[in-house]
């Protein structure tokens, strides 16, 4: 019985250690996440004062996506969107 429980615990731990494709890329190349944070801070600074929250968020998202694609053309738009979601929440 203990052996069965240990096998289950090991499976759970192994599944938690496995990462999705984007997470593996980010872990392998920490530069993406570091630059994404820097880009988000630049975008945040540029959009400090705006008329509405919706306009602010859509404009910031667009600007972030554009800057990240300029810096890392190898990333897909989906990768950039996931990076933005992980940085900005």
N, C-alpha and C positions, 0 to 999 in steps of 0.2 A: 504494500500500500504506500509506503514511504517513497518507494522508487517511482511509482506512478505520479505521485504529487510532485516529486522533483522534476520529472519529465515535463509535466504541465507548466511548472514555474519556469523551466528553461525555455520552453516554447514561447511563453509570454514575454520573457526578457529578450529573446532573440527577435521577436516581432517588434518590440519597442525600439530595438537598436537599428532595425532596418529603416532606412529613410526613403522618401520618394525621390524621383529623378532630380527635381530642382533642388531639394535639400542636399543631395549628394554633391551637385555642382557647386552649391554655395559653400559647403563644407570644404570641398577640394580647392576652391578658389575664393578664399575669404575676401579677396579684393572686391568682388561684386557687392557684398553686403556693406563693406566699409565705404565704398564709393556711393552706394545707394543712400546711405545715411547722410553723407556729405551733400549729395544732390538734393535730398529732401530738405536739409537745412537751408540750402540756397533758395529753393522754391518757397519754403516757409517764410524766409526773409523778404522775398519779392512780393508775396501776397499777404502781407500783414494787414493791410487795410483794404477791405472790399465792401461792396454794397450788400451782398447776401451770402449766407453760408453755402447754399447750393452752388452759386457761381464760384465761390472761393474753392470749394472742393473739386469741382469739375475742372477749373482752370489749373489748380495745383496738380491734379492727376495728369492732365495733358502735358503740362510743363515738365513734370517728373519723367513721364514716359519718353518725351522727346529728348531730354538730356541724357537719359540712360541709354537710349538707342544710339545716340551720337557717340557716347563713350564706349559702348559695348555692342557693336553691330551684330555680333554672333548670337546675342540673346534674341529669343522670339518675343513678340508682343505679350504672349501669355507669361513667359518668364518674368518680363518686366512688371507685368500686372501683379504677379505673385510676390515679387520683391517689394513692390509698393505697398501691398496689403500687409506684408510682414513688418515693414518699417512704420507705416503710418497708422496701421490698425484698421 
